[in-house]
Amino acid sequence: MKGILSFLARAKLVELSADERLTAADDEQPAADSRAELDSPVSHLQTGSVDLLAEPPQPAASAQTEPVPGELEGMPLADIFAAAAVPTSPYPAEKLLRLLDNLRAMDAGTRKAAVLAMDEADDNWQIGDCVRDAEFKISALDAYKRQISTQLQNREQQSAELVSQIRLGLDQSTAAIRQQIAELEQLLERAVTRAAQETTSVEAGLRAARESAAREARRLDTEIERLREIPNNFTAPGAPLH
């Protein structure tokens, strides 16, 4: 494979990456040990440290959900494949994709024939390795998509429940506040009535006091006039008044 890629590179049909130049020797290692792991593309999805097909943990119903933009995106593909326990391939699908990208100038038939010719010319890898690796990774990505979909559904359900709780709390608070307002309005009405009654009573008392003072003043004036008759009639002219 190394010789064919070098030939294509000299012909300017492909461009070797630095990794491909540095790891060319590793690409020529036998693939027999790796092929022993390739039993079923789906069987490996349920092994490893993370089970992508399992239901994600459900958050507590009372937990507050804070929206975090992009929290379900951006996980590196290598981490997804590692979590799904995708086995190492002697010739990864990504390397073949880079080769195909470099051969885009060819028509599809010629490009396929060139890849098959490389496969026939190099015993260190087989096109089946790439096919199996692609199938494993497609299965891993599909499983991860299902996990994201499940997480989103759970998030939507949780958010709906929290919104319902918020609205219920608002309704209860509104009812309680309106009840308090009604009670305060009743208290205010009673306070206004009591103040009006007390004001009327005070004003009535003031009127009564004024009328009483006026009557007393008239009584005293009457008595003063009666008494004034004596000094007016019996005081000698020029005598001092005591």
C-alpha positions in Angstrom: 0.0 0.0 0.0 2.9 2.3 0.9 4.5 1.9 -2.5 1.2 2.5 -4.3 0.4 5.6 -2.3 3.9 6.9 -2.9 3.4 6.4 -6.6 0.0 8.2 -6.5 1.6 11.0 -4.5 4.4 11.4 -7.1 1.8 11.5 -9.8 0.0 14.3 -7.8 -3.1 12.2 -7.5 -3.0 12.0 -3.7 -1.4 14.0 -1.0 0.1 12.1 1.9 -0.4 13.5 5.4 2.4 13.8 7.9 0.8 11.0 9.9 0.7 8.7 6.9 4.4 9.5 6.2 5.4 8.8 9.8 3.3 5.7 10.3 3.8 4.0 7.0 5.6 1.2 8.7 2.7 0.6 11.0 0.3 0.4 8.1 2.2 -2.6 6.8 1.7 -4.7 9.9 -0.5 -7.9 9.4 -4.2 -7.3 10.1 -4.9 -10.9 11.3 -5.0 -10.0 15.0 -7.4 -7.1 14.5 -9.7 -9.1 12.3 -10.3 -11.6 15.1 -12.2 -8.9 17.0 -14.6 -8.1 14.2 -17.5 -10.5 15.0 -20.5 -8.2 14.7 -20.7 -4.4 14.2 -23.6 -4.2 16.7 -22.3 -6.5 19.4 -19.5 -4.0 20.4 -22.0 -1.2 21.0 -23.1 -2.7 24.3 -19.6 -3.2 25.7 -17.1 -0.8 27.2 -17.3 1.8 29.9 -20.4 3.5 28.4 -23.5 1.9 27.2 -24.8 4.1 24.4 -28.1 2.1 24.1 -29.0 2.5 27.8 -31.5 5.0 29.1 -29.7 8.1 30.4 -30.1 8.8 34.2 -33.4 10.6 34.9 -33.0 13.9 36.7 -34.9 14.5 39.9 -38.4 15.9 39.3 -37.8 18.8 41.6 -34.5 19.7 40.0 -34.3 23.0 38.3 -33.5 22.8 34.6 -31.2 25.5 33.4 -30.9 25.7 29.6 -27.3 25.2 28.5 -26.7 26.0 24.8 -24.9 23.3 22.9 -24.8 20.9 25.8 -25.8 18.0 23.5 -23.2 18.7 20.8 -19.5 18.8 20.2 -18.5 15.4 21.6 -15.3 14.3 19.7 -16.0 11.4 17.4 -13.0 9.5 18.8 -14.7 9.7 22.3 -17.9 8.3 20.8 -16.1 5.5 19.1 -14.1 4.7 22.3 -17.3 4.7 24.4 -18.9 2.3 22.0 -15.8 0.1 22.1 -15.2 0.2 18.4 -12.2 -2.0 17.7 -9.0 -0.8 16.1 -8.9 -1.3 12.4 -5.7 -2.1 10.4 -6.9 0.4 7.9 -9.4 2.9 9.4 -12.3 4.1 7.3 -11.1 7.7 7.7 -7.9 7.0 5.9 -9.8 5.5 3.0 -12.0 8.6 3.0 -9.0 10.9 2.8 -7.7 8.8 -0.1 -11.1 9.0 -1.9 -11.1 12.8 -1.3 -7.7 13.0 -3.1 -9.1 11.0 -6.0 -12.1 13.3 -6.5 -10.7 14.4 -9.8 -11.5 10.9 -11.1 -15.0 9.7 -12.0 -16.6 7.3 -9.5 -15.9 4.2 -11.5 -12.2 5.0 -12.0 -11.9 6.0 -8.3 -13.4 2.7 -7.2 -11.2 0.7 -9.6 -8.1 2.5 -8.3 -9.0 1.6 -4.7 -9.7 -2.0 -5.6 -6.4 -2.1 -7.4 -4.6 -0.9 -4.3 -6.4 -3.6 -2.3 -5.2 -6.3 -4.7 -1.6 -5.0 -4.8 -1.1 -4.8 -1.0 -1.5 -7.8 1.2 -1.2 -5.8 4.4 -4.8 -4.6 4.3 -8.1 -5.4 2.7 -11.0 -3.3 1.6 -13.1 -5.4 4.0 -11.2 -3.8 6.9 -12.4 -0.4 5.9 -16.0 -1.7 5.3 -16.2 -3.3 8.8 -14.6 -0.3 10.4 -17.1 2.0 8.7 -20.0 -0.3 9.8 -18.8 -0.2 13.4 -18.5 3.5 13.4 -21.9 4.0 11.7 -23.5 1.8 14.3 -21.8 3.8 17.1 -22.9 7.1 15.7 -26.5 5.9 15.2 -26.5 4.6 18.8 -25.2 8.0 20.0 -27.8 9.8 18.0 -30.5 7.7 19.7 -29.0 8.5 23.0 -29.1 12.3 22.2 -32.7 11.9 21.1 -33.6 10.1 24.3 -31.8 12.8 26.4 -33.7 15.5 24.5 -37.0 13.7 25.0 -36.3 13.4 28.7 -35.3 17.1 28.8 -38.5 18.1 27.0 -40.6 16.0 29.5 -38.7 17.4 32.5 -39.0 21.0 31.2 -42.7 20.5 30.6 -43.1 19.2 34.2 -41.1 22.1 35.6 -43.1 24.6 33.6 -46.3 23.0 34.8 -45.0 23.3 38.4 -44.1 26.9 37.9 -47.5 27.7 36.5 -49.2 25.8 39.3 -47.1 27.7 41.8 -48.0 31.0 40.1 -51.7 30.1 40.2 -51.5 29.2 43.9 -49.5 32.4 44.7 -52.0 34.5 42.6 -55.0 33.0 44.5 -53.3 33.5 47.9 -52.4 37.1 47.0 -55.9 37.8 45.8 -57.3 36.3 48.9 -55.0 38.5 51.0 -56.0 41.5 48.9 -59.7 40.7 49.5 -59.0 40.4 53.2 -57.0 43.6 53.3 -59.8 45.4 51.4 -62.3 44.2 54.0 -59.9 45.4 56.7 -59.6 48.7 54.9 -63.4 49.0 54.6 -63.8 48.3 58.3 -61.1 50.8 59.2 -62.7 53.4 57.0 -66.1 52.8 58.5 -64.7 52.9 62.0 -62.8 56.1 61.3 -65.9 57.7 59.8 -67.9 56.7 62.9 -65.2 57.9 65.2 -64.9 61.2 63.3 -68.7 61.7 63.4 -68.6 61.0 67.1 -65.8 63.5 67.7 -67.4 66.1 65.6 -70.7 65.6 67.4 -69.0 65.9 70.7 -67.3 69.1 69.5 -70.7 70.5 68.4 -72.2 69.6 71.7 -69.3 71.3 73.5 -69.7 74.4 71.4 -73.4 74.5 72.1 -72.8 73.9 75.8 -70.2 76.7 75.9 -72.5 79.0 74.1 -75.4 78.3 76.5 -73.1 78.8 79.4 -71.8 82.0 78.0 -75.3 83.3 77.5 -76.2 82.3 81.1 -73.2 84.1 82.4 -73.8 87.1 80.3 -77.4 87.2 81.7 -76.1 87.0 85.2 -73.4 89.7 84.5 -76.1 92.0 83.2 -78.2 91.4 86.3 -75.3 92.1 88.6 -74.2 95.1 86.6 -77.4 96.8 87.6 -76.2 97.3 91.2 -72.9 99.1 90.5 -74.5 101.1 87.8 -77.2 102.4 90.1 -75.5 102.6 93.5 -71.9 103.7 92.9 -71.3 107.3 93.8 -70.0 109.5 91.0 -66.2 109.5 91.0 -65.9 106.5 93.4 -63.4 103.9 92.4 -64.7 100.5 91.3 -63.4 97.5 93.2 
